[in-house]
Amino acid sequence: MSARWRWLVGGGLVAASLGYLLLPVSDLQDTYYVTVAALSVVAATAGVWIHTPRRLRIWAAFIGGMSCWVAGDAVWTYLSRVLHVDPFPSVADVLYLAGYPLMALGLAFLVRGRQPGRDRAAALDAAIIATGVGVVAAVFVIEPLVTDASQDALGRLVGTAYPIGDVLLVALLARLWTRPGRALRSFWFLLVSLVCFLVSDIAYNVMLIANGGDVTADWVDALLLLGYAFVAMATLDPSVRDLSIPAPDRTEGLTPSRLAVLTVAAMLAPAALLLDGVLGRRLHWQIIGLGSIVLIGLVMTRVSGLLQRVQEQAAALTALARDDGLTGLPNRRTWDFELARACSASHQDGEPLHVALLDLDHFKAFNDAYGHPTGDLLLQAATATWRAALPADAFLARYGGEEFALLFRGLDGAEAHAAVDRLRALTPLRQTFSAGIARWDGTEEPAAVLARADAALYEAKRSGRDRVLVSQGTHRIRPGGSQPTGPHSGT
């Protein structure tokens, strides 16, 4: 079907729905209503047949529910206009009520298709909205219908089933709203149709109670017809094929609009209590009290989830601030803190403290030859290998780029030198490093001992690389140290 025909059919159904308002109340008006509704169902079925969307059960449920409602309208018209009998309660109500679970199934299938997996926050938000609406519906719609002395038991039972069905649809519609997924044109057509169905149905129930059973507002029926028309427009649009494709997973924030809706929903229960008092009605303390307890429980559960998420994000940010993202080692900021703390501890307990700086040899050339991803793999593999070989109380950090820093507590100079020298032989991908070691003298600033280790490292690199040199004082470097061995000597 071409775009022109799609818009012609859809626009024609919308225009026909609004045209209902121009007709006088008569048998013709009722027939017109049933005809337009039935044509919308036919058009929706044709759209599904043409486009064959994924998860056909979604549309089977929606069209099945609409068909039940249209059939109920046809039976109601026949009973009231032809047989001149009261159509409530009757077979028409059976058909009307059968449409609710079918529409609910369609919404549930759609939510599951577009949002696979569990979304605790979205489910809680939908439950808050549904509970708030449910309290208002119970106080102002369901309870008056249950206690309506003008109806027998069957009439009261059937009458209360309608607002209960509406609350069910509100809950599922809220669940769809909290995580809408991909915003396709067919999705928005369907969403508008569901809103039309709900608003017209809620208005019908309110007017039924307010007018003592005499409901004559044509706009309510016209709004319901618009709901049928927009379902047809949703299936006639080609985007209906992808309507149930799962959307990319994302974290949905608590936006201002969402927070406003949740705030209003949470305030509906106390608002119902206030309105009861203002109107001088009997206070429905049981319904409002129970609803308030449920709402408080849901809100607190939602808040606890937000707090847990904030704590997890804070922990992640702390880890990012302390650790290097590539190697997982402590970063330079953490190193500075740990060096200062180690110097303080060494001053108190008198244990020797050695600082070492390691620098991979010719790392820039390695990156140029093999690429930066391979260079990153070298850094990750080297740090993992070194950590496994170091004493348990040694502290290894990434100082910057291809340079690393080490702390040894409780080791003498020979032991610290041997520990660093062992790491040279373990460096992966046949690479080498140069290193400088300095012992803290017990009085100097942490930056000073680090500077002496850096000077020893510089001397090791200047004298040929692939070696470990030890600083013997403020300005002296021991000339010996380990000499390069193996195939990389002198690189």
VEXDREN-2710 file (C-alpha; in Angstrom, 1 decimal):
% VEXDREN-2710
k/r/px/py/pz
1/MET/0.0/0.0/0.0
2/SER/1.4/3.4/-1.0
3/ALA/1.9/6.2/1.5
4/ARG/-0.9/8.1/-0.2
5/TRP/-3.4/5.4/0.3
6/ARG/-2.2/4.8/3.9
7/TRP/-2.8/8.4/4.8
8/LEU/-6.1/8.5/2.8
9/VAL/-7.5/5.5/4.7
10/GLY/-6.2/6.6/8.1
11/GLY/-7.2/10.2/7.6
12/GLY/-10.6/9.1/6.4
13/LEU/-11.2/7.1/9.5
14/VAL/-10.1/10.0/11.8
15/ALA/-12.4/12.4/9.9
16/ALA/-15.3/9.9/10.1
17/SER/-14.7/9.6/13.8
18/LEU/-15.0/13.3/14.3
19/GLY/-18.0/13.4/11.9
20/TYR/-19.9/11.4/14.5
21/LEU/-20.2/14.7/16.5
22/LEU/-22.3/16.2/13.6
23/LEU/-25.0/13.6/13.7
24/PRO/-28.2/14.0/15.8
25/VAL/-29.0/11.4/18.4
26/SER/-30.9/8.7/16.5
27/ASP/-30.8/5.2/15.2
28/LEU/-28.7/6.5/12.3
29/GLN/-26.1/7.8/14.8
30/ASP/-25.8/4.4/16.4
31/THR/-25.5/2.6/13.1
32/TYR/-22.9/5.1/11.9
33/TYR/-20.9/4.5/15.1
34/VAL/-20.8/0.7/14.7
35/THR/-20.0/1.1/11.0
36/VAL/-17.0/3.4/11.5
37/ALA/-15.7/1.2/14.4
38/ALA/-16.0/-1.9/12.2
39/LEU/-14.2/-0.3/9.3
40/SER/-11.4/0.6/11.6
41/VAL/-11.1/-3.0/12.7
42/VAL/-11.1/-4.1/9.1
43/ALA/-8.4/-1.5/8.2
44/ALA/-6.2/-2.6/11.2
45/THR/-6.5/-6.2/10.1
46/ALA/-5.6/-5.3/6.6
47/GLY/-2.5/-3.4/7.8
48/VAL/-1.3/-6.5/9.8
49/TRP/-1.9/-8.7/6.7
50/ILE/0.0/-6.3/4.4
51/HIS/3.0/-5.6/6.7
52/THR/3.2/-8.9/8.6
53/PRO/4.8/-7.4/11.7
54/ARG/6.9/-9.4/14.1
55/ARG/5.2/-11.0/17.0
56/LEU/1.7/-11.2/15.4
57/ARG/0.2/-12.2/18.8
58/ILE/0.5/-8.5/19.8
59/TRP/-1.8/-7.4/17.0
60/ALA/-4.0/-10.5/17.3
61/ALA/-4.7/-9.5/20.9
62/PHE/-5.3/-5.8/20.1
63/ILE/-7.6/-6.5/17.1
64/GLY/-9.4/-9.2/19.1
65/GLY/-10.1/-6.8/21.9
66/MET/-11.3/-4.1/19.4
67/SER/-13.5/-6.7/17.7
68/CYS/-15.1/-7.6/21.0
69/TRP/-15.9/-4.0/21.7
70/VAL/-17.4/-3.4/18.3
71/ALA/-19.4/-6.6/18.6
72/GLY/-20.6/-5.3/22.0
73/ASP/-21.7/-2.0/20.4
74/ALA/-23.6/-3.9/17.7
75/VAL/-25.4/-6.1/20.2
76/TRP/-26.1/-3.0/22.4
77/THR/-27.6/-1.1/19.4
78/TYR/-29.7/-4.1/18.5
79/LEU/-31.0/-4.6/22.0
80/SER/-31.8/-0.9/22.6
81/ARG/-32.9/0.2/19.2
82/VAL/-34.6/-2.9/17.7
83/LEU/-35.8/-4.9/20.7
84/HIS/-36.2/-1.8/22.9
85/VAL/-34.9/-3.6/26.0
86/ASP/-32.4/-2.4/28.6
87/PRO/-29.0/-3.5/27.3
88/PHE/-27.4/-3.4/30.8
89/PRO/-26.5/-6.0/31.9
90/SER/-26.5/-8.2/28.8
91/VAL/-24.5/-10.1/26.3
92/ALA/-23.2/-6.7/25.1
93/ASP/-21.4/-6.4/28.5
94/VAL/-19.9/-9.8/28.1
95/LEU/-18.4/-8.7/24.8
96/TYR/-17.2/-5.4/26.2
97/LEU/-15.5/-6.9/29.2
98/ALA/-13.9/-9.6/27.1
99/GLY/-12.1/-6.9/25.2
100/TYR/-10.2/-5.7/28.3
101/PRO/-8.0/-8.8/28.9
102/LEU/-7.3/-9.1/25.2
103/MET/-6.1/-5.4/25.1
104/ALA/-4.1/-6.0/28.3
105/LEU/-2.5/-9.1/26.7
106/GLY/-1.6/-7.0/23.6
107/LEU/0.1/-4.4/25.8
108/ALA/1.9/-7.1/27.9
109/PHE/3.2/-8.7/24.7
110/LEU/4.3/-5.3/23.4
111/VAL/6.1/-4.4/26.6
112/ARG/7.9/-7.8/26.7
113/GLY/8.9/-7.6/23.1
114/ARG/10.3/-4.0/23.2
115/GLN/11.9/-4.3/26.6
116/PRO/13.2/-7.8/27.1
117/GLY/14.5/-8.7/30.6
118/ARG/13.6/-7.1/33.9
119/ASP/13.6/-3.4/34.6
120/ARG/12.9/-3.0/38.3
121/ALA/12.8/0.8/38.2
122/ALA/10.3/0.9/35.3
123/ALA/8.1/-1.7/37.0
124/LEU/8.1/0.2/40.3
125/ASP/7.2/3.4/38.5
126/ALA/4.3/1.8/36.7
127/ALA/3.1/0.2/40.0
128/ILE/3.2/3.7/41.7
129/ILE/1.1/5.2/38.9
130/ALA/-1.3/2.3/38.8
131/THR/-1.8/2.3/42.6
132/GLY/-2.5/6.0/42.8
133/VAL/-5.0/5.8/39.9
134/GLY/-6.5/2.6/41.5
135/VAL/-7.1/4.4/44.8
136/VAL/-9.0/7.2/43.1
137/ALA/-11.0/4.8/40.9
138/ALA/-11.9/2.7/44.0
139/VAL/-13.1/5.7/46.0
140/PHE/-15.0/7.6/43.3
141/VAL/-16.0/5.0/40.8
142/ILE/-15.9/1.4/42.1
143/GLU/-17.3/2.0/45.5
144/PRO/-20.3/4.0/44.3
145/LEU/-21.1/1.2/41.7
146/VAL/-20.7/-1.5/44.4
147/THR/-23.2/0.3/46.7
148/ASP/-25.6/1.3/44.0
149/ALA/-29.0/0.3/45.3
150/SER/-30.7/0.8/41.9
151/GLN/-28.8/-2.2/40.5
152/ASP/-29.1/-5.9/41.4
153/ALA/-26.1/-7.9/42.3
154/LEU/-25.3/-8.8/38.7
155/GLY/-25.6/-5.2/37.6
156/ARG/-23.2/-4.1/40.4
157/LEU/-20.7/-6.8/39.5
158/VAL/-20.7/-6.0/35.8
159/GLY/-20.5/-2.2/36.5
160/THR/-17.5/-2.5/38.8
161/ALA/-15.7/-4.8/36.2
162/TYR/-15.3/-1.8/33.8
163/PRO/-13.2/0.5/36.0
164/ILE/-11.1/-2.5/37.2
165/GLY/-10.4/-3.2/33.5
166/ASP/-9.4/0.5/33.1
167/VAL/-7.0/0.3/36.0
168/LEU/-5.4/-2.8/34.5
169/LEU/-4.9/-1.0/31.2
170/VAL/-3.5/2.1/33.1
171/ALA/-0.9/-0.1/34.8
172/LEU/0.3/-1.7/31.5
173/LEU/0.2/1.7/29.7
174/ALA/2.3/3.2/32.5
175/ARG/4.8/0.3/32.2
176/LEU/5.1/1.0/28.5
177/TRP/5.6/4.7/29.1
178/THR/8.3/4.2/31.7
179/ARG/10.5/2.4/29.1
180/PRO/9.1/3.3/25.7
181/GLY/11.9/1.8/23.6
182/ARG/12.2/2.8/20.0
183/ALA/10.0/5.8/19.1
184/LEU/8.5/4.7/15.8
185/ARG/5.5/6.3/14.2
186/SER/3.3/3.2/14.6
187/PHE/4.2/3.3/18.3
188/TRP/2.9/6.8/18.8
189/PHE/-0.3/6.0/16.8
190/LEU/-0.9/3.1/19.1
191/LEU/-0.1/5.1/22.2
192/VAL/-2.6/7.8/21.2
193/SER/-5.2/5.2/20.5
194/LEU/-4.8/3.6/24.0
195/VAL/-5.0/7.1/25.6
196/CYS/-8.3/7.7/23.6
197/PHE/-9.7/4.4/24.8
198/LEU/-8.8/5.1/28.5
199/VAL/-10.0/8.7/28.6
200/SER/-13.3/7.9/26.9
201/ASP/-13.9/4.9/29.2
202/ILE/-13.0/6.8/32.4
203/ALA/-15.2/9.7/31.3
204/TYR/-18.1/7.3/30.6
205/ASN/-17.8/5.8/34.1
206/VAL/-17.6/9.2/35.8
207/MET/-20.6/10.5/33.8
208/LEU/-22.5/7.3/34.5
209/ILE/-22.2/7.9/38.2
210/ALA/-22.7/11.7/38.1
211/ASN/-25.8/11.5/35.8
212/GLY/-27.4/8.6/37.4
213/GLY/-27.1/6.3/34.4
214/ASP/-28.0/8.8/31.7
215/VAL/-24.9/9.2/29.5
216/THR/-25.4/11.4/26.4
217/ALA/-22.1/13.0/25.7
218/ASP/-21.2/12.4/22.1
219/TRP/-17.6/13.4/22.5
220/VAL/-17.0/10.3/24.6
221/ASP/-18.1/8.0/21.7
222/ALA/-16.2/10.1/19.2
223/LEU/-13.0/9.7/21.3
224/LEU/-13.5/6.0/21.4
225/LEU/-13.9/6.0/17.6
226/LEU/-10.6/7.9/17.4
227/GLY/-9.0/5.1/19.4
228/TYR/-10.1/2.6/16.8
229/ALA/-8.9/4.8/13.9
230/PHE/-5.4/5.3/15.4
231/VAL/-5.0/1.6/15.9
232/ALA/-5.7/1.2/12.2
233/MET/-3.2/4.0/11.4
234/ALA/-0.6/2.1/13.6
235/THR/-0.9/-1.1/11.6
236/LEU/-1.1/0.7/8.2
237/ASP/2.3/2.4/8.8
238/PRO/5.3/0.3/7.6
239/SER/7.1/1.0/10.9
240/VAL/4.7/-1.5/12.5
241/ARG/7.1/-4.3/11.2
242/ASP/9.7/-3.1/13.7
243/LEU/7.5/-2.0/16.5
244/SER/8.3/-5.0/18.8
245/ILE/12.1/-5.1/18.1
246/PRO/13.9/-4.7/21.4
247/ALA/15.4/-1.3/21.9
248/PRO/19.1/-0.9/22.9
249/ASP/19.5/-1.3/26.6
250/ARG/20.0/1.9/28.3
251/THR/19.8/3.4/31.8
252/GLU/16.7/5.5/32.1
253/GLY/17.2/8.5/34.3
254/LEU/14.6/10.0/36.6
255/THR/13.8/12.9/34.3
256/PRO/11.8/15.9/35.6
257/SER/8.7/14.9/33.7
258/ARG/8.8/11.4/35.1
259/LEU/9.4/12.6/38.6
260/ALA/6.4/15.0/38.2
261/VAL/4.2/12.1/37.1
262/LEU/5.3/9.9/40.0
263/THR/4.8/12.8/42.5
264/VAL/1.3/13.3/41.3
265/ALA/0.6/9.6/41.4
266/ALA/1.9/9.3/45.0
267/MET/-0.3/12.2/46.1
268/LEU/-3.5/10.8/44.6
269/ALA/-4.4/8.8/47.8
270/PRO/-4.2/11.8/50.2
271/ALA/-5.9/13.9/47.6
272/ALA/-8.8/11.5/47.5
273/LEU/-9.0/11.7/51.3
274/LEU/-9.1/15.5/51.1
275/LEU/-11.7/15.5/48.4
276/ASP/-13.9/13.1/50.4
277/GLY/-13.8/15.6/53.3
278/VAL/-14.5/18.6/51.1
279/LEU/-17.5/17.0/49.5
280/GLY/-18.8/15.9/52.8
281/ARG/-18.8/12.2/51.8
282/ARG/-18.2/9.2/53.9
283/LEU/-14.5/8.8/54.4
284/HIS/-13.2/5.7/52.7
285/TRP/-10.4/5.2/55.2
286/GLN/-10.0/1.5/54.5
287/ILE/-9.3/2.0/50.8
288/ILE/-7.2/5.2/51.2
289/GLY/-5.3/3.8/54.1
290/LEU/-4.4/0.6/52.4
291/GLY/-3.5/2.4/49.2
292/SER/-1.3/4.9/51.1
293/ILE/0.6/2.0/52.7
294/VAL/1.1/0.3/49.3
295/LEU/2.2/3.7/47.8
296/ILE/4.7/4.4/50.6
297/GLY/6.1/0.9/50.3
298/LEU/6.6/1.3/46.5
299/VAL/8.1/4.8/46.8
300/MET/10.6/3.6/49.5
301/THR/11.6/0.6/47.4
302/ARG/12.1/3.0/44.5
303/VAL/14.2/5.4/46.6
304/SER/16.3/2.5/48.0
305/GLY/17.0/1.5/44.4
306/LEU/18.1/5.0/43.5
307/LEU/20.3/5.1/46.6
308/GLN/21.9/1.8/45.7
309/ARG/22.6/3.1/42.2
310/VAL/24.1/6.3/43.5
311/GLN/26.4/4.2/45.8
312/GLU/27.4/2.0/43.0
313/GLN/28.2/5.0/40.8
314/ALA/30.2/6.6/43.6
315/ALA/32.2/3.4/44.1
316/ALA/32.8/3.3/40.4
317/LEU/33.9/6.9/40.3
318/THR/36.2/6.3/43.3
319/ALA/37.8/3.4/41.5
320/LEU/38.3/5.5/38.4
321/ALA/39.9/8.2/40.5
322/ARG/42.3/5.7/42.2
323/ASP/43.0/3.2/39.5
324/ASP/44.4/3.2/36.0
325/GLY/41.8/2.3/33.4
326/LEU/44.1/0.3/31.2
327/THR/46.1/-1.9/33.6
328/GLY/43.9/-1.8/36.7
329/LEU/46.9/-0.7/38.7
330/PRO/46.7/2.2/41.2
331/ASN/47.3/5.5/39.3
332/ARG/49.7/8.3/40.1
333/ARG/47.4/10.1/42.5
334/THR/47.1/6.9/44.5
335/TRP/50.9/6.3/44.3
336/ASP/51.6/9.8/45.8
337/PHE/49.2/9.0/48.7
338/GLU/50.7/5.5/49.3
339/LEU/54.3/6.8/49.1
340/ALA/53.6/9.5/51.8
341/ARG/51.9/6.9/54.0
342/ALA/54.7/4.4/53.6
343/CYS/57.3/7.0/54.5
344/SER/55.3/7.9/57.6
345/ALA/55.0/4.2/58.6
346/SER/58.7/3.6/57.9
347/HIS/59.6/6.5/60.2
348/GLN/57.5/5.1/63.0
349/ASP/58.6/1.4/62.8
350/GLY/62.1/1.8/61.5
351/GLU/61.7/-0.7/58.6
352/PRO/63.6/0.0/55.4
353/LEU/61.7/1.5/52.5
354/HIS/62.8/1.3/48.9
355/VAL/61.3/3.1/45.9
356/ALA/61.8/1.9/42.3
357/LEU/60.9/3.4/39.0
358/LEU/60.6/1.1/35.9
359/ASP/60.4/2.3/32.3
360/LEU/59.9/0.0/29.3
361/ASP/62.7/0.3/26.8
362/HIS/61.9/1.6/23.3
363/PHE/58.2/1.6/24.0
364/LYS/57.5/4.3/21.4
365/ALA/59.3/2.2/18.7
366/PHE/57.3/-0.8/19.8
367/ASN/54.0/1.1/19.3
368/ASP/55.1/2.4/15.9
369/ALA/56.1/-1.1/14.8
370/TYR/53.1/-3.1/16.1
371/GLY/50.4/-0.5/16.8
372/HIS/48.9/1.1/19.9
373/PRO/46.5/-1.8/20.6
374/THR/49.4/-4.2/20.8
375/GLY/51.2/-1.7/23.0
376/ASP/48.2/-1.6/25.3
377/LEU/48.3/-5.4/25.4
378/LEU/52.0/-5.3/26.4
379/LEU/51.3/-2.9/29.3
380/GLN/48.4/-5.1/30.5
381/ALA/50.4/-8.4/30.2
382/ALA/53.5/-6.9/31.8
383/THR/51.7/-5.5/34.8
384/ALA/49.7/-8.7/35.3
385/THR/53.0/-10.8/35.2
386/TRP/54.8/-8.4/37.5
387/ARG/52.1/-8.3/40.1
388/ALA/52.0/-12.1/40.3
389/ALA/55.8/-12.2/40.8
390/LEU/56.1/-9.4/43.4
391/PRO/56.1/-10.0/47.2
392/ALA/52.6/-9.7/48.8
393/ASP/53.4/-6.4/50.5
394/ALA/54.9/-4.7/47.5
395/PHE/53.0/-1.9/46.0
396/LEU/53.0/-1.4/42.2
397/ALA/51.4/1.6/40.4
398/ARG/51.3/3.0/36.9
399/TYR/53.3/6.3/37.2
400/GLY/52.5/7.4/33.7
401/GLY/52.7/6.1/30.1
402/GLU/55.1/3.2/30.1
403/GLU/56.6/4.1/33.5
404/PHE/55.8/2.2/36.7
405/ALA/56.5/2.8/40.4
406/LEU/57.3/0.2/43.1
407/LEU/57.4/0.4/46.9
408/PHE/59.2/-2.3/49.0
409/ARG/58.9/-2.2/52.8
410/GLY/61.0/-4.4/55.0
411/LEU/63.5/-5.4/52.3
412/ASP/67.2/-4.5/52.3
413/GLY/68.8/-3.0/49.3
414/ALA/70.0/-6.4/47.9
415/GLU/66.5/-7.9/48.3
416/ALA/64.8/-5.0/46.6
417/HIS/67.3/-5.1/43.8
418/ALA/66.8/-8.8/43.3
419/ALA/63.0/-8.4/43.3
420/VAL/63.1/-5.7/40.5
421/ASP/65.7/-7.7/38.5
422/ARG/63.4/-10.8/38.5
423/LEU/60.8/-8.7/36.8
424/ARG/63.1/-7.9/33.9
425/ALA/63.3/-11.6/33.0
426/LEU/59.5/-12.0/33.2
427/THR/58.6/-9.0/30.9
428/PRO/56.4/-10.5/28.1
429/LEU/56.7/-10.1/24.3
430/ARG/60.6/-10.3/24.6
431/GLN/60.6/-6.7/25.9
432/THR/62.9/-5.1/28.5
433/PHE/62.9/-2.3/31.0
434/SER/65.3/0.0/32.8
435/ALA/64.9/0.7/36.5
436/GLY/66.2/2.9/39.2
437/ILE/66.0/2.2/43.0
438/ALA/66.5/4.5/45.9
439/ARG/66.2/3.9/49.7
440/TRP/64.4/6.5/51.8
441/ASP/66.8/7.9/54.3
442/GLY/64.2/8.4/57.0
443/THR/64.1/12.2/56.9
444/GLU/63.7/13.4/53.4
445/GLU/60.5/14.3/51.7
446/PRO/58.7/11.6/49.6
447/ALA/59.4/13.6/46.5
448/ALA/63.1/13.6/47.2
449/VAL/63.5/9.8/47.4
450/LEU/61.4/9.6/44.2
451/ALA/63.7/12.0/42.5
452/ARG/66.7/9.9/43.4
453/ALA/65.0/6.8/42.0
454/ASP/64.2/8.7/38.8
455/ALA/67.9/9.8/38.6
456/ALA/69.0/6.2/38.9
457/LEU/66.5/5.3/36.2
458/TYR/67.8/8.0/33.9
459/GLU/71.4/6.7/34.4
460/ALA/70.3/3.2/33.6
461/LYS/68.7/4.3/30.3
462/ARG/71.7/6.5/29.5
463/SER/74.2/3.7/30.1
464/GLY/72.5/1.3/27.7
465/ARG/69.0/0.3/29.1
466/ASP/67.9/-3.2/30.2
467/ARG/69.4/-2.8/33.6
468/VAL/68.7/-1.9/37.2
469/LEU/70.7/0.8/39.0
470/VAL/70.6/1.7/42.7
471/SER/71.0/5.2/44.1
472/GLN/73.5/5.4/46.9
473/GLY/72.8/8.9/48.2
474/THR/71.5/12.2/47.2
475/HIS/73.6/12.4/44.0
476/ARG/75.5/9.1/43.7
477/ILE/74.5/6.1/41.6
478/ARG/76.1/2.8/42.2
479/PRO/78.0/2.1/39.0
480/GLY/77.5/-1.7/39.1
481/GLY/74.0/-3.0/39.3
482/SER/72.6/-5.7/37.2
483/GLN/74.0/-6.0/33.7
484/PRO/72.0/-6.8/30.6
485/THR/71.9/-10.4/29.7
486/GLY/70.3/-12.5/27.0
487/PRO/69.3/-11.7/23.5
488/HIS/68.2/-8.1/24.4
489/SER/71.6/-7.0/25.8
490/GLY/72.4/-3.4/24.8
491/THR/69.0/-2.7/23.1
END
